[in-house]
């Protein structure tokens, strides 16, 4: 089984679910739900399989979609580990009892913000990486359309950007939910929703994935993409002339997280992956995968292209409140009622 690679869809997962759960089989297999970009997911499982011989079946979905899947499967779990994606839905899954408590021996090797994520969730999730929120654009594309270069959140509601801004749907995308929660914390709820209504007039598409808007901007399909700054860097490293902006008012950030799913069929393999994913060899793969977040393992130096957190005006993001099930559901319901279906 060493070196075998499975990029599994639903059919493969169903087949995996039907396999005999002998002790030997359970120890040698893992079903991984992966929320970062597919290239990183693929590299991580390839290297994990080489290191351990454990066979991995993987599906890649955004964090909002994965949370919905884990919740839908709670009575018959098919996944073992949920790796990556914004921390808020991981915290909600922990609160709703969808994930298992596990204190990895690697915890003491992590940055305080990663350990705090684990403590807050009663060790039902843990921080794997950090990334700041913002937006990106191609200066030449804006110049061609005679559009000014935005520097602040407020700029994105200017009439000149009508039909020129793209962001993900906050139900499917952890990136977009982080944006929603960030704006509420910057301005207060009333002003934030007034802003979202004004921004809605300029949105050309609510995508499923949080990284899709900057990919669209890189390919000239939209002027501005709201996303995490490391996703802008990824496009720049790929050769696209995009510029990353940390908004002048301040911005929120994610703590990309990892959780063991309650009822995991391959629990020992899940724990092995969990420990390995927090280790330096795993987190050093970020640069090779062109992922430019800040690693949670304190011994790992961030990729040189990664956004410099000390140069960004970060808000004191309240993960306890905005990662709670009640608050997330309430804000999403309000967005549905007040923003989603407005005319543009």
C-alpha contacts under 8 A as a table, 3 or more apart, distances in Angstrom:
res1	aa1	res2	aa2	distance
1	X	4	X	5.61
1	X	53	X	6.33
1	X	54	X	7.24
1	X	55	X	6.21
2	X	49	X	6.17
2	X	50	X	6.10
2	X	52	X	7.83
2	X	53	X	4.51
2	X	54	X	7.02
2	X	55	X	7.19
3	X	46	X	6.85
3	X	49	X	5.77
3	X	50	X	5.49
3	X	53	X	7.08
4	X	46	X	7.86
4	X	49	X	7.34
4	X	55	X	6.71
5	X	45	X	7.66
5	X	46	X	6.49
5	X	49	X	7.93
5	X	55	X	7.35
5	X	56	X	6.85
5	X	57	X	7.67
6	X	56	X	6.36
6	X	57	X	5.18
6	X	58	X	6.61
7	X	42	X	7.86
7	X	57	X	6.17
7	X	58	X	5.33
7	X	59	X	6.50
8	X	11	X	7.48
8	X	12	X	5.16
8	X	13	X	6.46
8	X	57	X	5.44
8	X	58	X	5.20
8	X	59	X	5.62
9	X	12	X	5.42
9	X	13	X	6.36
9	X	58	X	7.62
9	X	59	X	5.99
10	X	13	X	5.08
10	X	14	X	6.20
10	X	59	X	7.97
11	X	14	X	5.14
11	X	15	X	6.24
12	X	15	X	4.97
12	X	16	X	6.06
12	X	57	X	7.61
13	X	16	X	4.90
13	X	17	X	6.06
13	X	31	X	7.68
13	X	57	X	7.21
13	X	78	X	7.10
14	X	17	X	4.99
14	X	18	X	6.43
14	X	78	X	7.84
15	X	18	X	5.18
15	X	19	X	6.61
16	X	19	X	5.30
16	X	57	X	7.99
17	X	78	X	6.08
20	X	25	X	7.22
21	X	25	X	6.05
21	X	26	X	5.68
21	X	265	X	7.33
22	X	25	X	5.13
22	X	26	X	5.96
23	X	26	X	5.14
23	X	27	X	6.15
24	X	27	X	5.19
24	X	28	X	6.43
25	X	28	X	5.31
25	X	29	X	6.39
26	X	29	X	5.67
26	X	30	X	7.80
26	X	265	X	6.74
26	X	266	X	4.70
26	X	267	X	7.55
26	X	268	X	7.59
26	X	269	X	7.33
27	X	54	X	7.56
27	X	266	X	6.25
27	X	267	X	7.78
27	X	268	X	5.96
27	X	269	X	5.52
28	X	53	X	7.17
28	X	54	X	4.60
28	X	55	X	6.08
28	X	269	X	6.69
29	X	54	X	5.27
29	X	55	X	4.69
29	X	56	X	5.87
29	X	57	X	7.87
29	X	266	X	6.50
29	X	269	X	6.54
30	X	54	X	6.89
30	X	55	X	6.16
30	X	56	X	4.77
30	X	57	X	6.27
30	X	79	X	7.99
30	X	80	X	6.38
30	X	81	X	7.89
30	X	266	X	5.97
30	X	269	X	5.96
30	X	270	X	6.53
31	X	56	X	5.77
31	X	57	X	4.81
31	X	58	X	5.82
31	X	78	X	7.38
31	X	79	X	5.07
31	X	80	X	5.23
31	X	81	X	6.75
31	X	266	X	7.83
32	X	56	X	6.84
32	X	57	X	6.16
32	X	58	X	4.71
32	X	59	X	6.62
32	X	79	X	6.04
32	X	80	X	5.99
32	X	81	X	5.08
32	X	82	X	6.03
32	X	83	X	7.15
33	X	58	X	5.86
33	X	59	X	5.30
33	X	60	X	6.10
33	X	61	X	7.33
33	X	66	X	7.06
33	X	79	X	6.51
33	X	80	X	7.71
33	X	81	X	6.12
33	X	82	X	4.62
33	X	83	X	6.20
34	X	41	X	6.18
34	X	58	X	6.90
34	X	59	X	6.13
34	X	60	X	4.75
34	X	61	X	6.37
34	X	62	X	7.90
34	X	82	X	5.94
34	X	83	X	5.03
34	X	84	X	6.20
34	X	85	X	7.75
35	X	38	X	7.98
35	X	41	X	7.81
35	X	60	X	5.67
35	X	61	X	5.25
35	X	62	X	4.89
35	X	63	X	5.41
35	X	66	X	7.34
35	X	82	X	7.69
35	X	83	X	6.39
35	X	84	X	5.16
35	X	85	X	4.84
36	X	40	X	6.73
36	X	41	X	6.61
36	X	60	X	7.68
36	X	62	X	7.21
36	X	84	X	5.69
36	X	85	X	5.74
37	X	40	X	5.63
37	X	41	X	6.46
37	X	60	X	7.92
38	X	41	X	4.93
38	X	42	X	6.08
38	X	60	X	6.48
39	X	42	X	5.23
39	X	43	X	6.27
39	X	289	X	6.16
40	X	43	X	5.16
40	X	44	X	6.08
40	X	286	X	7.28
40	X	289	X	4.96
40	X	290	X	7.64
40	X	291	X	7.07
41	X	44	X	5.28
41	X	45	X	6.37
41	X	60	X	7.50
42	X	45	X	5.47
42	X	46	X	6.13
43	X	46	X	5.13
43	X	47	X	6.19
43	X	285	X	7.66
43	X	289	X	6.82
44	X	47	X	5.32
44	X	48	X	6.05
44	X	282	X	7.03
44	X	285	X	7.37
45	X	48	X	4.92
45	X	49	X	5.98
45	X	56	X	6.65
46	X	49	X	5.30
46	X	50	X	6.35
47	X	50	X	5.03
47	X	51	X	6.14
47	X	282	X	7.85
48	X	51	X	5.05
48	X	52	X	6.06
48	X	53	X	7.67
48	X	54	X	7.51
48	X	273	X	7.32
48	X	276	X	7.64
49	X	52	X	5.31
49	X	53	X	4.85
49	X	54	X	5.26
49	X	55	X	6.10
49	X	56	X	7.06
50	X	53	X	5.77
54	X	269	X	7.24
61	X	65	X	5.98
61	X	66	X	5.79
62	X	65	X	5.31
62	X	66	X	6.08
62	X	85	X	6.88
62	X	172	X	6.56
62	X	173	X	5.90
62	X	174	X	7.24
62	X	208	X	7.71
62	X	209	X	5.95
62	X	210	X	7.60
63	X	66	X	5.02
63	X	67	X	6.07
63	X	84	X	7.70
63	X	85	X	4.92
63	X	86	X	6.38
63	X	89	X	6.92
63	X	172	X	6.99
63	X	173	X	6.03
63	X	174	X	5.47
64	X	67	X	5.20
64	X	68	X	6.32
64	X	89	X	6.74
64	X	170	X	7.76
64	X	171	X	5.95
64	X	172	X	4.21
64	X	173	X	5.00
64	X	174	X	5.60
65	X	68	X	5.11
65	X	69	X	6.23
65	X	171	X	7.83
65	X	172	X	5.15
65	X	173	X	7.32
66	X	69	X	4.95
66	X	70	X	6.10
66	X	82	X	7.86
67	X	70	X	5.15
67	X	71	X	6.11
67	X	89	X	6.22
67	X	90	X	7.38
67	X	93	X	6.98
68	X	71	X	5.14
68	X	72	X	6.06
69	X	72	X	4.99
69	X	73	X	6.11
70	X	73	X	5.19
70	X	74	X	6.10
70	X	77	X	7.21
70	X	79	X	7.65
70	X	98	X	7.24
70	X	261	X	7.61
71	X	74	X	5.22
71	X	93	X	7.68
71	X	98	X	6.88
72	X	75	X	7.80
73	X	76	X	5.20
73	X	77	X	4.93
73	X	78	X	6.92
74	X	77	X	5.37
74	X	98	X	6.62
74	X	262	X	7.72
74	X	263	X	7.99
76	X	263	X	7.76
77	X	80	X	7.86
77	X	261	X	7.55
77	X	262	X	7.40
77	X	263	X	5.90
77	X	264	X	6.52
77	X	265	X	7.77
78	X	264	X	7.20
78	X	265	X	7.40
79	X	82	X	7.50
79	X	261	X	6.57
79	X	264	X	6.30
79	X	265	X	7.67
80	X	260	X	5.96
80	X	261	X	5.27
80	X	262	X	7.85
80	X	263	X	7.77
80	X	264	X	4.47
80	X	265	X	6.47
80	X	266	X	6.27
80	X	267	X	6.88
80	X	270	X	5.92
81	X	258	X	7.33
81	X	259	X	5.82
81	X	260	X	4.52
81	X	261	X	5.59
81	X	264	X	7.66
81	X	270	X	5.97
81	X	274	X	7.86
82	X	258	X	5.67
82	X	259	X	5.25
82	X	260	X	6.32
82	X	261	X	6.88
83	X	257	X	6.57
83	X	258	X	4.47
83	X	259	X	6.54
84	X	128	X	7.03
84	X	256	X	5.23
84	X	257	X	5.01
84	X	258	X	5.51
85	X	174	X	6.83
85	X	256	X	5.04
85	X	257	X	6.19
85	X	258	X	7.98
86	X	89	X	6.74
86	X	90	X	7.29
86	X	174	X	5.26
86	X	175	X	6.78
86	X	178	X	7.86
86	X	254	X	5.49
86	X	255	X	6.00
86	X	256	X	4.57
86	X	257	X	6.40
87	X	90	X	5.05
87	X	91	X	6.10
87	X	127	X	7.57
87	X	174	X	7.99
87	X	254	X	6.23
87	X	255	X	5.18
87	X	256	X	5.13
87	X	257	X	5.15
87	X	323	X	7.33
88	X	91	X	5.12
88	X	92	X	6.27
88	X	174	X	7.33
88	X	178	X	7.79
88	X	319	X	6.76
88	X	322	X	6.73
88	X	323	X	4.08
88	X	324	X	7.41
89	X	92	X	4.83
89	X	93	X	6.04
89	X	174	X	7.22
89	X	323	X	6.40
90	X	93	X	5.04
90	X	94	X	6.22
90	X	125	X	6.54
90	X	257	X	6.65
90	X	258	X	7.32
90	X	259	X	6.96
90	X	323	X	7.82
91	X	94	X	4.99
91	X	95	X	6.18
91	X	121	X	6.05
91	X	125	X	6.99
91	X	323	X	5.36
91	X	324	X	6.65
92	X	95	X	4.99
92	X	96	X	6.18
92	X	323	X	5.65
92	X	324	X	5.25
92	X	325	X	4.96
93	X	96	X	5.13
93	X	97	X	6.28
93	X	98	X	5.13
93	X	99	X	6.27
93	X	325	X	7.96
94	X	97	X	5.19
94	X	98	X	5.80
94	X	99	X	5.32
94	X	100	X	7.60
94	X	121	X	6.05
94	X	124	X	5.51
94	X	125	X	6.94
95	X	98	X	7.64
95	X	121	X	7.19
95	X	324	X	7.05
95	X	325	X	7.00
96	X	325	X	7.43
97	X	100	X	7.48
97	X	262	X	7.53
98	X	261	X	6.21
98	X	262	X	5.39
99	X	124	X	5.72
99	X	125	X	7.60
99	X	259	X	6.23
99	X	260	X	5.52
99	X	261	X	4.38
99	X	262	X	4.46
100	X	123	X	7.83
100	X	124	X	5.16
100	X	259	X	7.31
100	X	260	X	5.54
100	X	261	X	5.99
100	X	262	X	5.01
101	X	122	X	6.71
101	X	123	X	4.94
101	X	124	X	4.26
101	X	125	X	7.56
101	X	260	X	7.83
102	X	123	X	5.63
102	X	124	X	6.21
102	X	125	X	7.96
102	X	260	X	7.79
103	X	107	X	7.14
103	X	123	X	6.04
104	X	107	X	5.61
104	X	271	X	7.90
104	X	274	X	7.40
104	X	275	X	6.03
105	X	108	X	7.10
105	X	275	X	7.19
106	X	109	X	5.43
106	X	110	X	7.11
106	X	275	X	6.22
106	X	278	X	6.34
106	X	279	X	6.87
107	X	110	X	5.54
107	X	115	X	6.43
107	X	278	X	7.94
108	X	115	X	7.80
109	X	297	X	5.87
109	X	298	X	6.13
109	X	299	X	7.49
110	X	114	X	6.12
110	X	115	X	6.37
110	X	278	X	7.82
110	X	296	X	5.42
110	X	297	X	4.42
110	X	298	X	5.20
111	X	114	X	5.45
111	X	115	X	6.54
111	X	296	X	5.55
111	X	297	X	6.16
111	X	298	X	5.27
112	X	115	X	5.07
112	X	116	X	5.94
113	X	116	X	5.05
113	X	117	X	6.33
113	X	127	X	7.32
113	X	255	X	7.99
113	X	296	X	7.98
114	X	117	X	5.19
114	X	118	X	6.65
114	X	126	X	6.08
114	X	127	X	4.08
114	X	128	X	6.75
114	X	129	X	7.69
114	X	255	X	7.32
114	X	296	X	5.94
115	X	118	X	5.09
115	X	119	X	6.23
115	X	126	X	6.69
115	X	127	X	6.82
116	X	119	X	4.99
116	X	120	X	5.97
117	X	120	X	5.23
117	X	121	X	6.34
117	X	125	X	7.05
117	X	126	X	5.56
117	X	127	X	5.86
117	X	255	X	7.77
118	X	121	X	5.22
118	X	122	X	6.16
118	X	123	X	4.52
118	X	124	X	6.59
118	X	125	X	5.32
118	X	126	X	4.42
118	X	127	X	6.87
119	X	122	X	5.01
119	X	123	X	5.55
120	X	123	X	7.33
120	X	320	X	7.20
121	X	124	X	5.33
121	X	125	X	6.04
121	X	126	X	7.96
122	X	125	X	7.80
123	X	126	X	6.82
124	X	259	X	6.18
124	X	260	X	7.27
125	X	257	X	6.36
125	X	258	X	5.44
125	X	259	X	4.55
125	X	260	X	7.42
126	X	257	X	5.30
126	X	258	X	5.49
126	X	259	X	6.83
127	X	130	X	7.75
127	X	255	X	5.67
127	X	256	X	5.75
127	X	257	X	4.42
127	X	258	X	6.61
127	X	296	X	6.32
128	X	255	X	7.04
128	X	256	X	5.49
128	X	257	X	5.13
128	X	258	X	6.61
128	X	277	X	7.78
128	X	278	X	6.61
128	X	295	X	6.33
128	X	296	X	4.98
128	X	297	X	7.66
129	X	255	X	5.75
129	X	256	X	5.04
129	X	257	X	7.08
129	X	293	X	5.99
129	X	294	X	5.29
129	X	295	X	4.48
129	X	296	X	4.89
130	X	253	X	7.09
130	X	254	X	5.62
130	X	255	X	4.59
130	X	256	X	5.91
130	X	293	X	5.62
130	X	294	X	5.00
130	X	295	X	6.65
130	X	296	X	7.18
131	X	228	X	6.51
131	X	229	X	7.04
131	X	230	X	6.57
131	X	253	X	5.55
131	X	254	X	5.34
131	X	255	X	6.74
131	X	256	X	7.66
131	X	293	X	5.19
131	X	294	X	6.47
132	X	228	X	5.70
132	X	229	X	5.86
132	X	230	X	7.48
132	X	246	X	7.96
132	X	251	X	7.15
132	X	252	X	6.16
132	X	253	X	4.14
132	X	254	X	6.36
132	X	307	X	7.90
132	X	309	X	7.44
132	X	314	X	7.69
133	X	175	X	7.80
133	X	178	X	7.93
133	X	179	X	7.27
133	X	226	X	7.99
133	X	227	X	6.07
133	X	228	X	4.26
133	X	229	X	5.69
133	X	246	X	7.08
133	X	251	X	6.02
133	X	252	X	5.65
133	X	253	X	5.38
133	X	254	X	7.60
134	X	226	X	6.02
134	X	227	X	5.69
134	X	228	X	5.57
134	X	229	X	5.59
134	X	244	X	7.28
134	X	245	X	5.73
134	X	246	X	4.97
134	X	247	X	6.11
134	X	251	X	6.90
135	X	214	X	7.63
135	X	224	X	6.84
135	X	225	X	5.47
135	X	226	X	4.15
135	X	227	X	5.31
135	X	228	X	6.90
135	X	229	X	6.60
135	X	232	X	7.52
135	X	244	X	6.03
135	X	245	X	5.44
135	X	246	X	7.03
135	X	247	X	7.84
136	X	214	X	6.29
136	X	217	X	7.50
136	X	224	X	5.78
136	X	225	X	5.44
136	X	226	X	6.58
136	X	227	X	7.47
136	X	229	X	7.55
136	X	232	X	5.99
136	X	242	X	6.32
136	X	243	X	5.35
136	X	244	X	4.53
136	X	245	X	5.88
137	X	141	X	7.85
137	X	142	X	7.71
137	X	214	X	7.33
137	X	217	X	5.85
137	X	218	X	7.17
137	X	223	X	5.95
137	X	224	X	4.84
137	X	225	X	6.52
137	X	242	X	5.13
137	X	243	X	5.46
137	X	244	X	7.02
138	X	141	X	5.25
138	X	142	X	6.47
138	X	217	X	6.74
138	X	218	X	6.60
138	X	220	X	7.95
138	X	223	X	7.07
138	X	224	X	7.83
138	X	241	X	5.73
138	X	242	X	4.34
138	X	243	X	6.13
139	X	142	X	5.14
139	X	143	X	6.13
139	X	149	X	7.03
139	X	241	X	7.62
139	X	242	X	6.96
139	X	243	X	7.11
140	X	143	X	4.98
140	X	144	X	6.09
141	X	144	X	5.17
141	X	145	X	6.45
141	X	220	X	6.97
141	X	223	X	6.77
142	X	145	X	5.16
142	X	146	X	5.95
142	X	147	X	4.91
142	X	148	X	6.71
142	X	149	X	6.99
142	X	223	X	6.44
143	X	146	X	4.74
143	X	147	X	5.89
143	X	148	X	7.37
144	X	147	X	7.70
147	X	160	X	6.80
147	X	161	X	7.50
150	X	153	X	7.98
150	X	155	X	5.55
150	X	156	X	6.78
151	X	155	X	6.74
151	X	245	X	6.46
151	X	246	X	7.55
151	X	247	X	5.74
151	X	248	X	6.23
152	X	155	X	5.32
152	X	156	X	7.32
152	X	246	X	7.73
152	X	247	X	4.32
152	X	248	X	4.79
152	X	249	X	6.33
153	X	156	X	5.74
153	X	157	X	7.93
153	X	247	X	5.67
153	X	248	X	7.28
153	X	249	X	6.94
154	X	157	X	5.97
154	X	158	X	7.71
154	X	195	X	7.84
155	X	158	X	5.63
156	X	161	X	6.76
156	X	165	X	7.52
156	X	199	X	6.60
156	X	202	X	7.78
157	X	161	X	7.01
157	X	195	X	7.47
157	X	198	X	5.76
157	X	199	X	4.87
157	X	201	X	7.86
157	X	202	X	6.71
158	X	161	X	5.80
158	X	162	X	7.56
159	X	162	X	5.48
159	X	202	X	7.45
161	X	164	X	5.00
161	X	165	X	6.70
161	X	202	X	5.77
162	X	165	X	7.40
162	X	201	X	6.28
162	X	202	X	3.91
162	X	203	X	7.03
163	X	201	X	7.21
163	X	202	X	4.55
163	X	203	X	5.29
163	X	204	X	4.65
164	X	202	X	6.02
164	X	203	X	6.41
164	X	204	X	6.20
164	X	222	X	5.43
164	X	223	X	5.06
164	X	224	X	6.31
165	X	202	X	5.74
165	X	203	X	4.78
165	X	204	X	6.05
165	X	205	X	7.83
165	X	222	X	6.31
165	X	223	X	6.11
165	X	224	X	4.83
165	X	225	X	5.99
165	X	226	X	7.61
166	X	203	X	5.37
166	X	204	X	5.87
166	X	205	X	5.54
166	X	206	X	6.40
166	X	207	X	7.55
166	X	213	X	5.31
166	X	222	X	6.77
166	X	224	X	6.28
166	X	225	X	4.99
166	X	226	X	6.33
167	X	176	X	6.79
167	X	203	X	7.25
167	X	205	X	6.85
167	X	206	X	5.32
167	X	207	X	6.25
167	X	210	X	7.10
167	X	213	X	5.70
167	X	225	X	6.14
167	X	226	X	5.22
167	X	227	X	7.18
168	X	172	X	7.63
168	X	173	X	6.04
168	X	175	X	7.36
168	X	176	X	5.45
168	X	205	X	7.70
168	X	206	X	4.59
168	X	207	X	4.18
168	X	208	X	5.57
168	X	209	X	5.88
168	X	210	X	5.24
168	X	212	X	7.51
168	X	213	X	7.08
168	X	226	X	7.97
169	X	172	X	5.72
169	X	173	X	5.84
169	X	176	X	6.12
169	X	177	X	7.86
169	X	206	X	5.01
169	X	207	X	5.75
169	X	208	X	5.89
169	X	209	X	7.76
170	X	173	X	5.04
170	X	174	X	6.51
170	X	175	X	7.34
170	X	176	X	4.53
170	X	177	X	4.43
170	X	180	X	7.52
170	X	332	X	7.13
171	X	174	X	7.69
171	X	176	X	8.00
171	X	177	X	7.11
171	X	332	X	6.93
172	X	208	X	5.72
172	X	209	X	7.02
173	X	176	X	5.36
173	X	177	X	6.41
173	X	208	X	6.30
173	X	209	X	5.59
173	X	210	X	5.42
174	X	177	X	5.03
174	X	178	X	6.02
174	X	210	X	6.97
175	X	178	X	5.15
175	X	179	X	6.38
175	X	210	X	5.08
175	X	227	X	6.39
175	X	228	X	6.89
176	X	179	X	4.88
176	X	180	X	6.30
176	X	210	X	6.40
176	X	227	X	7.58
177	X	180	X	4.99
177	X	181	X	6.19
178	X	181	X	5.13
178	X	182	X	5.86
178	X	252	X	7.07
178	X	253	X	7.33
178	X	254	X	7.22
179	X	182	X	4.98
179	X	183	X	6.19
179	X	252	X	7.25
180	X	183	X	5.44
180	X	184	X	6.44
181	X	184	X	5.19
181	X	185	X	6.31
181	X	322	X	6.50
182	X	185	X	5.16
182	X	186	X	6.20
182	X	251	X	6.50
182	X	252	X	5.18
182	X	315	X	8.00
182	X	317	X	7.21
183	X	186	X	5.02
183	X	187	X	6.06
183	X	188	X	7.43
183	X	189	X	7.87
183	X	192	X	5.44
184	X	187	X	5.56
184	X	188	X	4.76
184	X	189	X	4.72
184	X	190	X	7.95
184	X	191	X	7.73
184	X	192	X	5.15
184	X	193	X	7.72
185	X	188	X	5.63
185	X	189	X	7.48
185	X	317	X	7.49
186	X	192	X	7.88
186	X	249	X	7.59
186	X	250	X	7.45
186	X	251	X	7.85
186	X	315	X	7.56
187	X	190	X	7.90
187	X	191	X	5.79
187	X	192	X	5.69
188	X	191	X	5.83
188	X	192	X	6.00
189	X	192	X	5.05
189	X	193	X	6.14
190	X	193	X	5.43
190	X	194	X	6.35
191	X	194	X	4.99
191	X	195	X	6.15
192	X	195	X	5.00
192	X	196	X	6.23
193	X	196	X	4.84
193	X	197	X	6.13
193	X	335	X	7.89
193	X	338	X	7.95
193	X	339	X	7.87
194	X	197	X	5.22
194	X	198	X	6.36
195	X	198	X	5.09
195	X	199	X	6.00
196	X	199	X	4.88
196	X	200	X	5.95
196	X	339	X	6.86
197	X	200	X	5.10
197	X	201	X	7.05
197	X	338	X	7.58
197	X	339	X	5.53
197	X	342	X	7.72
198	X	201	X	5.67
198	X	202	X	7.50
199	X	202	X	5.39
199	X	203	X	6.56
200	X	203	X	5.13
200	X	339	X	7.00
200	X	340	X	7.82
200	X	342	X	7.59
200	X	344	X	6.83
201	X	343	X	7.41
201	X	344	X	4.61
202	X	344	X	7.37
203	X	206	X	7.26
203	X	344	X	7.96
204	X	222	X	7.91
207	X	210	X	7.23
207	X	212	X	6.60
207	X	213	X	7.13
208	X	212	X	7.63
209	X	212	X	5.41
210	X	213	X	6.82
210	X	227	X	6.00
210	X	228	X	7.87
211	X	214	X	5.96
211	X	215	X	6.63
211	X	227	X	6.02
211	X	228	X	7.47
211	X	231	X	6.20
212	X	215	X	5.10
212	X	216	X	6.18
213	X	216	X	5.05
213	X	217	X	6.29
213	X	222	X	7.70
213	X	224	X	7.50
213	X	225	X	4.37
213	X	226	X	6.29
213	X	227	X	6.84
214	X	217	X	4.84
214	X	218	X	6.03
214	X	224	X	7.18
214	X	225	X	4.51
214	X	226	X	6.84
214	X	227	X	6.61
214	X	231	X	7.13
214	X	232	X	6.20
214	X	235	X	7.63
215	X	218	X	5.02
215	X	219	X	6.33
215	X	225	X	7.86
215	X	235	X	6.94
216	X	219	X	5.18
216	X	220	X	6.24
216	X	221	X	4.89
216	X	222	X	5.73
216	X	225	X	7.27
217	X	220	X	5.13
217	X	221	X	5.60
217	X	222	X	4.79
217	X	223	X	5.51
217	X	224	X	5.81
217	X	225	X	5.89
217	X	242	X	7.76
218	X	221	X	7.58
218	X	235	X	6.79
218	X	240	X	5.77
218	X	241	X	7.19
218	X	242	X	6.23
219	X	222	X	7.93
219	X	240	X	7.91
220	X	223	X	6.90
222	X	225	X	7.18
227	X	231	X	6.81
227	X	232	X	7.49
228	X	231	X	5.51
228	X	232	X	6.98
229	X	232	X	5.09
229	X	233	X	6.44
229	X	244	X	6.06
229	X	245	X	7.36
229	X	246	X	7.52
229	X	307	X	6.84
230	X	233	X	4.91
230	X	234	X	6.24
230	X	291	X	7.03
230	X	292	X	5.01
230	X	293	X	5.82
230	X	306	X	6.35
230	X	307	X	6.51
231	X	234	X	5.00
231	X	235	X	6.58
231	X	291	X	7.62
231	X	292	X	7.42
232	X	235	X	5.31
232	X	236	X	6.36
232	X	242	X	6.87
232	X	243	X	7.12
232	X	244	X	5.82
233	X	236	X	4.93
233	X	237	X	6.09
233	X	244	X	7.14
233	X	292	X	6.94
233	X	305	X	7.03
233	X	306	X	7.14
233	X	307	X	7.83
234	X	237	X	5.18
234	X	238	X	6.28
234	X	290	X	5.94
234	X	291	X	6.56
234	X	292	X	6.89
235	X	238	X	4.98
235	X	239	X	6.63
235	X	240	X	5.64
235	X	242	X	7.03
236	X	239	X	5.18
236	X	240	X	4.85
236	X	241	X	5.86
236	X	242	X	5.70
236	X	243	X	7.62
237	X	240	X	7.19
237	X	290	X	7.73
246	X	250	X	7.28
246	X	251	X	6.90
246	X	312	X	6.35
246	X	313	X	7.53
247	X	250	X	5.62
247	X	251	X	6.28
248	X	313	X	7.51
249	X	313	X	7.72
250	X	312	X	7.59
250	X	313	X	4.75
250	X	314	X	5.52
250	X	315	X	6.02
251	X	312	X	7.97
251	X	313	X	6.37
251	X	314	X	5.12
251	X	315	X	5.70
252	X	314	X	5.80
252	X	315	X	5.57
252	X	316	X	7.65
252	X	317	X	6.00
253	X	314	X	7.21
253	X	317	X	7.17
258	X	274	X	7.60
260	X	264	X	7.20
260	X	270	X	6.64
260	X	271	X	7.73
260	X	274	X	7.81
261	X	264	X	5.51
264	X	267	X	5.40
264	X	270	X	7.67
266	X	269	X	5.47
266	X	270	X	6.11
267	X	270	X	4.86
267	X	271	X	6.26
268	X	271	X	5.19
268	X	272	X	6.31
269	X	272	X	5.03
269	X	273	X	6.20
270	X	273	X	5.17
270	X	274	X	6.12
271	X	274	X	4.93
271	X	275	X	6.20
272	X	275	X	5.33
272	X	276	X	6.09
273	X	276	X	5.00
273	X	277	X	5.88
274	X	277	X	5.24
274	X	278	X	6.51
275	X	278	X	5.38
275	X	279	X	6.51
276	X	279	X	5.14
276	X	281	X	7.87
276	X	282	X	6.44
277	X	282	X	5.33
277	X	283	X	6.78
278	X	282	X	6.94
278	X	283	X	6.90
278	X	296	X	7.37
278	X	297	X	6.36
279	X	282	X	5.68
279	X	283	X	6.39
279	X	297	X	6.58
280	X	283	X	5.11
280	X	284	X	5.90
280	X	297	X	6.36
280	X	299	X	6.78
280	X	300	X	5.98
281	X	284	X	5.35
281	X	285	X	6.95
282	X	285	X	5.56
282	X	286	X	7.97
283	X	286	X	5.85
283	X	295	X	6.22
283	X	296	X	7.97
283	X	297	X	7.21
283	X	300	X	7.00
284	X	287	X	6.60
284	X	288	X	7.86
284	X	300	X	6.54
285	X	288	X	5.25
285	X	289	X	6.13
286	X	289	X	5.08
286	X	290	X	6.11
286	X	291	X	4.90
286	X	292	X	6.63
286	X	293	X	7.74
286	X	303	X	7.40
287	X	290	X	4.95
287	X	291	X	5.81
287	X	292	X	6.71
287	X	303	X	5.65
288	X	291	X	7.60
292	X	302	X	7.41
292	X	303	X	6.05
292	X	305	X	6.66
292	X	306	X	4.65
292	X	307	X	7.46
293	X	302	X	7.15
293	X	303	X	7.77
293	X	306	X	6.04
293	X	307	X	7.60
294	X	302	X	5.24
294	X	303	X	7.69
294	X	306	X	7.04
295	X	298	X	7.40
295	X	300	X	6.55
295	X	301	X	7.48
295	X	302	X	6.15
296	X	300	X	7.91
297	X	300	X	5.69
298	X	301	X	7.64
302	X	306	X	6.47
303	X	306	X	5.37
308	X	311	X	5.51
308	X	312	X	6.90
309	X	312	X	5.24
309	X	314	X	7.89
310	X	313	X	7.85
314	X	317	X	7.97
318	X	321	X	5.63
318	X	322	X	6.16
318	X	323	X	7.99
319	X	322	X	5.27
319	X	323	X	5.15
319	X	324	X	7.90
320	X	323	X	5.47
320	X	324	X	6.23
321	X	324	X	5.42
321	X	327	X	6.66
322	X	327	X	5.83
322	X	328	X	6.08
323	X	327	X	7.33
323	X	328	X	6.61
324	X	327	X	5.52
324	X	328	X	6.13
325	X	328	X	5.35
325	X	329	X	6.10
326	X	329	X	5.37
326	X	330	X	6.13
327	X	330	X	5.04
327	X	331	X	6.11
328	X	331	X	5.34
328	X	332	X	6.12
329	X	332	X	5.26
329	X	333	X	6.05
330	X	333	X	5.17
330	X	334	X	6.19
331	X	334	X	5.05
331	X	335	X	6.15
332	X	335	X	5.02
332	X	336	X	6.19
333	X	336	X	5.04
333	X	337	X	6.18
334	X	337	X	5.02
334	X	338	X	5.86
334	X	339	X	7.78
335	X	338	X	5.31
335	X	339	X	5.11
335	X	340	X	6.19
336	X	339	X	5.86
336	X	340	X	4.99
336	X	341	X	7.22
337	X	340	X	6.85
337	X	341	X	7.62
338	X	341	X	7.49
338	X	342	X	7.37
339	X	342	X	5.62
